Amino acid sequence: MNTQHAPSPDSQTLPSGRDLTLAWHLRLPDSLEAAFGQQFRDSCARLVPGATILMVTLYMVAFAVEHLVDPETTAASWRPRLLAIMATMAVWALTRMGPAWRPFLQPAVATMALIMAGVHIFLGVTVDHALANTYFYICFLAILLMGSLFRIQLHWALPTSLLILAALAVSLFGFSRFSHAEALVIWSFTLSGAIMSLFGQYFFERLERRLFLSDRVLNLHRSELRAANLSLESQATEDGLTGTINRRGMDQRLDSLLHKMHHQARGAPDSIAVLLFDIDYFKQYNDTYGHQAGDDCLRQVADVPKTMVQRATDFVARYGGEEFVVVLGGTRLRDALVFAERMRSRVERLGLPHSKSPRSVITISVGVACTTAGGAGSTELIHQADQALYQAKGAGRNCIACVEDDGSLRVITS
């Protein structure tokens, strides 16, 4: 006996946006409607140059055919046709004026279609030759081009099409020389074509709006996923106690900086300084004041370099226990020593009591190394800073030592 189980929440797929329903009138909430309208206008603007070339070509071909049928008629028709060409070129010029003019693009296309239909209705009423009835069929092309060639939205195409159909009916049944039967055939053809064109345009725009909503939903998923990944990455590379980067994160970021520098990547620093410091007599501090006070001390000391780093390439990391690393991108040895002294002085001025320290307050010792000192990789650079730190401790603590460009060690006392 087969049994079916409902899918668990974990197995359900994320919504794609395709299951979202649209009202029959297609309009979205105001904020989404504005964004969709802008996207649709931008899409329309990209079609205009090619559509303009096609339209002007059709006008030229129509003029040539008309000249072959009745050369005398071209003397009367070229001016109205020139007006239609000018309207088409005006739409093209509007797209060249920049995004600020895009809101006027769709009404301009609708106006162009009205002018195109009006010009040919005028020619159909006033020109008398064997193919004069073809002028009226251009009204169908005017309706068709709005939805298929220039791709304006339905709320512009529909009223424009109704105006064209109304003008065509008035001219055919009121002013043309055709019989009612002939006029009915022309108008019925144009009406049928218009209905099919608008029907297709309705479903095309419905599909465009669904795709727009799908993209919005997917972008929302991407944003949430990116935020979750950033949060996880932050948790994986952040020291929970001090809020600095942990050892793993330090290795990744320092290796990345050195790789970019060695390969002269765009935006990479031309030098990197590493400052390794630890809290003097920290074991005695923990033994005297307790581990809770020790944790508070670590947080307060770590906050000092965290407030001092400014550039995107700079960061502070907890190296282990009471040891911290400060990485300064684009910093030479001289500037790194200035930074180290300011940091040492600020920690001392915190005035955190330490009865087992010769200074009676918390102090730090700092070792400084720079890529100009010959550090080829993160391991060697950290090793050089560690040697300098060992030298600073040997010199009595609460001071700075550095690795010179020639590889020698120098102690700088306060």
C-alpha positions in Angstrom: 0.0 0.0 0.0 1.5 3.3 -1.1 1.2 6.3 1.1 1.9 9.9 0.2 3.4 12.4 2.5 3.0 16.1 2.4 6.3 17.8 1.6 8.1 19.3 4.6 8.6 23.0 4.8 12.3 22.5 4.2 11.6 20.7 0.9 9.5 23.5 -0.5 11.0 25.6 -3.2 11.3 29.4 -3.0 8.6 31.4 -4.7 9.7 32.4 -8.2 7.2 35.2 -8.8 5.4 33.2 -11.6 2.7 32.2 -9.2 1.8 35.8 -8.4 -1.5 36.8 -9.8 -2.2 40.0 -11.8 -5.5 41.9 -11.9 -7.2 42.0 -15.2 -6.2 45.7 -15.6 -2.6 44.7 -15.1 -1.8 47.7 -12.8 0.7 47.0 -10.0 1.0 48.8 -6.7 2.2 52.4 -7.2 5.8 51.8 -6.3 6.1 48.7 -8.5 4.1 50.4 -11.3 6.5 53.3 -11.4 9.5 50.9 -11.5 7.9 48.8 -14.2 6.9 51.9 -16.3 10.5 53.0 -16.2 11.8 49.6 -17.3 9.2 49.4 -20.0 10.1 52.9 -21.3 13.8 52.0 -21.4 13.0 48.9 -23.4 10.8 51.0 -25.8 13.7 53.5 -26.2 16.0 50.7 -27.3 13.6 49.7 -30.1 13.0 53.2 -31.4 16.2 53.6 -33.6 15.5 50.4 -35.6 11.8 51.1 -35.8 12.4 54.6 -37.1 14.7 53.3 -39.9 12.0 50.8 -40.8 9.2 53.4 -40.8 11.1 55.9 -42.9 12.0 53.1 -45.4 8.3 52.1 -45.6 7.4 55.8 -46.3 9.9 56.0 -49.1 8.7 52.7 -50.6 5.1 53.8 -50.5 6.0 57.1 -52.1 7.9 55.3 -54.9 5.0 52.9 -55.5 2.5 55.8 -55.6 4.7 57.6 -58.1 4.6 54.6 -60.4 0.8 54.3 -60.1 0.0 58.0 -60.5 3.0 60.4 -60.7 0.6 63.5 -60.5 -0.7 62.3 -57.0 2.8 62.5 -55.5 2.7 66.3 -55.9 -0.2 66.4 -53.5 0.8 63.6 -51.1 4.4 64.4 -50.3 3.7 67.2 -47.9 1.3 65.1 -45.7 3.8 62.2 -45.8 6.6 64.6 -44.8 4.6 65.5 -41.7 4.3 61.8 -40.8 8.1 61.3 -41.3 8.8 64.4 -39.2 6.6 62.9 -36.4 8.6 59.7 -36.6 11.9 61.5 -36.5 10.7 63.5 -33.5 10.1 60.2 -31.6 13.7 59.2 -32.5 15.0 62.6 -31.4 13.2 62.3 -28.1 15.1 59.1 -27.2 18.4 60.9 -27.9 17.6 63.6 -25.3 18.4 61.4 -22.4 16.5 59.5 -19.6 14.8 62.7 -18.3 12.6 62.7 -21.4 11.6 59.1 -21.3 8.2 59.8 -19.7 7.2 61.6 -22.8 8.2 58.8 -25.1 5.0 56.8 -25.1 2.6 59.7 -25.6 5.0 60.8 -28.4 4.6 57.4 -30.1 0.8 57.6 -29.7 0.8 61.0 -31.2 2.9 59.7 -34.1 0.4 56.9 -34.7 -2.4 59.4 -34.7 -0.6 61.6 -37.2 0.3 58.7 -39.4 -3.4 57.5 -39.5 -4.7 61.1 -39.9 -2.4 61.8 -42.8 -3.5 58.7 -44.7 -7.2 59.2 -43.9 -6.8 62.7 -45.4 -5.1 61.2 -48.5 -7.8 58.5 -48.8 -10.5 61.2 -48.8 -8.8 63.7 -51.1 -6.8 61.6 -53.6 -8.6 59.8 -56.4 -6.8 57.0 -58.2 -7.1 53.3 -58.5 -5.3 52.4 -55.3 -6.7 55.2 -53.1 -8.4 52.6 -50.8 -5.0 51.4 -49.6 -4.5 54.7 -47.8 -7.2 53.7 -45.3 -5.5 50.4 -44.6 -2.6 52.3 -43.2 -4.7 52.9 -40.1 -4.3 49.3 -39.2 -0.5 49.6 -39.6 -0.7 52.7 -37.3 -2.4 50.6 -34.6 -0.1 47.6 -35.2 3.2 49.6 -34.9 2.3 50.8 -31.4 2.2 47.4 -30.0 4.6 45.4 -32.2 7.2 47.9 -33.4 7.5 50.6 -30.8 6.0 48.5 -27.9 4.2 51.2 -25.9 2.0 50.2 -23.0 -1.6 49.1 -23.5 -3.0 52.1 -21.6 -1.6 54.3 -24.3 -2.2 52.0 -27.3 -5.9 51.3 -26.5 -7.3 54.9 -26.4 -5.1 55.8 -29.4 -6.5 52.8 -31.4 -10.1 53.8 -30.5 -9.5 57.3 -31.7 -8.0 56.0 -35.0 -11.0 53.6 -35.5 -13.4 56.4 -34.8 -11.7 58.8 -37.2 -11.6 56.0 -39.8 -15.3 55.3 -39.4 -16.3 59.0 -39.8 -14.1 59.5 -42.9 -15.2 56.2 -44.6 -18.9 56.5 -44.0 -19.2 60.3 -44.1 -16.6 61.7 -46.6 -15.2 59.0 -48.8 -16.5 58.1 -52.3 -16.8 54.4 -51.4 -20.1 52.6 -51.0 -21.3 51.6 -47.6 -20.4 48.0 -48.4 -16.9 48.9 -49.4 -16.4 51.2 -46.4 -17.7 48.5 -44.1 -15.2 46.0 -45.5 -12.3 48.4 -45.0 -13.4 49.4 -41.5 -14.2 45.8 -40.5 -10.7 44.7 -41.6 -9.1 47.5 -39.6 -11.2 46.7 -36.6 -10.4 43.0 -36.7 -6.7 43.7 -37.1 -6.8 46.2 -34.2 -8.6 43.7 -31.9 -6.0 41.0 -32.6 -3.1 43.5 -32.2 -4.4 44.8 -28.9 -5.3 41.3 -27.7 -1.7 40.2 -28.4 -0.4 43.3 -26.8 -2.4 42.7 -23.7 -0.9 39.2 -23.2 2.6 40.4 -24.1 2.4 43.2 -21.4 0.9 40.7 -19.0 4.0 38.4 -19.6 6.3 41.4 -19.2 4.8 42.3 -15.9 5.1 38.7 -14.6 8.7 38.6 -15.6 9.2 41.9 -13.9 7.7 40.5 -10.7 9.7 37.4 -11.0 12.9 39.4 -11.2 11.9 41.4 -8.2 11.3 38.3 -6.2 14.5 36.7 -7.3 16.4 39.9 -6.5 14.8 39.9 -3.0 16.0 36.3 -2.6 19.5 37.2 -3.7 19.6 40.1 -1.3 18.4 37.9 1.6 20.9 35.2 0.6 23.7 37.7 0.3 22.9 39.2 3.7 22.7 35.7 5.2 26.1 34.8 3.6 27.6 38.0 4.9 26.3 37.3 8.4 27.7 33.7 8.3 31.0 34.9 7.0 31.1 37.6 9.7 30.4 35.0 12.3 33.0 32.7 10.9 35.7 35.4 10.7 34.9 37.5 13.7 36.1 37.2 17.3 33.0 37.0 19.5 34.6 38.7 22.5 36.3 41.8 21.0 34.5 42.2 17.7 37.8 42.1 15.8 38.6 39.7 13.0 39.7 36.3 14.2 42.8 34.4 13.2 41.2 32.7 10.3 39.8 36.0 8.9 43.2 37.7 9.4 45.0 35.1 7.4 42.4 35.3 4.5 42.5 39.1 4.4 46.2 39.5 4.7 46.9 36.9 2.1 44.4 38.6 -0.2 46.1 42.0 0.3 49.5 40.6 -0.3 48.4 38.8 -3.4 46.9 41.9 -4.9 50.0 44.0 -4.0 52.4 41.5 -5.6 50.3 41.3 -8.7 49.8 45.0 -8.8 46.0 44.6 -9.0 43.9 47.7 -9.5 43.3 49.5 -6.1 45.9 47.3 -4.3 48.1 49.0 -1.7 51.8 49.6 -2.6 52.9 48.5 0.8 51.5 46.7 3.9 52.4 47.3 7.5 51.7 44.7 10.2 51.6 45.7 13.9 51.6 42.9 16.4 50.9 43.9 20.0 50.0 42.3 23.3 48.9 43.5 26.7 51.8 43.7 29.2 51.6 41.4 32.2 48.1 40.2 31.2 48.4 36.8 33.0 49.0 38.7 36.2 46.0 40.9 35.5 43.8 37.9 35.1 45.1 36.3 38.3 44.5 39.5 40.2 41.2 40.8 38.8 39.6 37.7 37.4 38.7 36.5 33.9 35.6 38.7 33.7 37.7 41.8 34.2 40.3 40.3 31.8 37.6 40.0 29.1 36.5 43.6 29.7 40.2 44.7 29.4 40.6 42.9 26.1 37.4 44.6 24.7 38.5 48.1 25.8 42.1 47.6 24.5 40.8 46.2 21.1 38.5 49.2 20.7 41.5 51.6 20.6 42.9 50.4 17.2 39.4 49.7 15.9 38.6 53.4 16.2 41.9 54.4 14.6 41.7 52.4 11.3 40.0 54.2 8.5 40.7 52.8 5.1 39.1 49.7 3.6 42.4 47.9 3.5 43.0 48.4 7.2 41.7 46.0 9.9 42.3 44.7 13.4 42.4 41.0 14.3 42.8 39.0 17.5 45.9 36.9 16.9 45.4 34.8 20.1 44.9 35.3 23.8 46.0 38.9 24.6 47.8 39.4 21.2 46.3 41.5 18.4 47.3 42.4 14.9 46.7 45.6 13.1 47.2 45.6 9.3 47.6 48.9 7.5 47.4 48.9 3.7 49.4 51.5 1.8 51.4 52.4 4.9 55.2 52.7 5.0 57.3 51.9 8.0 57.6 55.5 9.2 53.8 56.1 9.2 53.2 52.7 10.8 55.5 53.7 13.7 53.5 56.9 14.2 50.3 54.8 14.3 51.9 52.4 16.7 53.0 55.1 19.1 49.5 56.8 19.0 47.9 53.4 19.8 50.3 52.7 22.6 49.7 56.1 24.1 46.0 55.9 23.9 45.9 52.4 25.6 48.0 53.8 28.4 45.7 56.8 28.7 42.7 54.5 29.2 44.0 54.3 32.8 42.8 50.7 33.4 44.2 49.8 36.8 46.9 47.1 36.9 48.6 46.8 40.3 51.1 44.2 39.0 52.4 46.5 36.3 55.3 48.9 36.8 53.1 51.6 35.4 50.1 50.7 37.6 47.9 50.8 34.4 47.4 48.6 31.4 50.0 49.1 28.7 50.9 47.3 25.5 54.1 46.4 23.6 54.1 46.6 19.8 56.2 45.0 17.1 56.1 46.6 13.6 57.1 45.0 10.3 56.5 46.3 6.7 56.6 44.7 3.3 59.5 47.0 2.5 61.5 45.0 5.1 61.5 42.0 2.8 58.3 40.2 3.9 57.4 38.0 0.9 54.3 36.5 2.5 51.9 36.7 5.4 53.8 34.1 7.4 57.1 35.8 7.1 55.6 39.3 7.7 53.9 38.1 10.9 57.1 36.4 12.0 59.1 39.6 11.6 56.4 41.5 13.6 56.6 38.8 16.3 60.4 39.2 16.4 60.0 42.9 16.9 57.4 42.4 19.6 59.8 40.0 21.4 62.5 42.7 21.2 60.0 45.3 22.7 59.2 43.0 25.6 62.9 42.5 26.2 63.4 46.2 26.3 61.1 46.6 29.3 57.6 46.6 27.6 55.3 49.5 27.0 57.3 50.4 23.9 57.6 49.8 20.2 60.2 47.8 18.2 60.4 47.5 14.4 62.2 45.6 11.7 64.2 48.1 9.6 64.5 47.9 5.8 67.9 46.2 6.2 66.4 43.5 8.5 67.8 44.8 11.7 65.7 45.4 14.8 65.2 48.7 16.5 63.5 49.6 19.8 61.7 52.9 20.2 61.0 53.8 23.8 58.3 56.2 24.9 
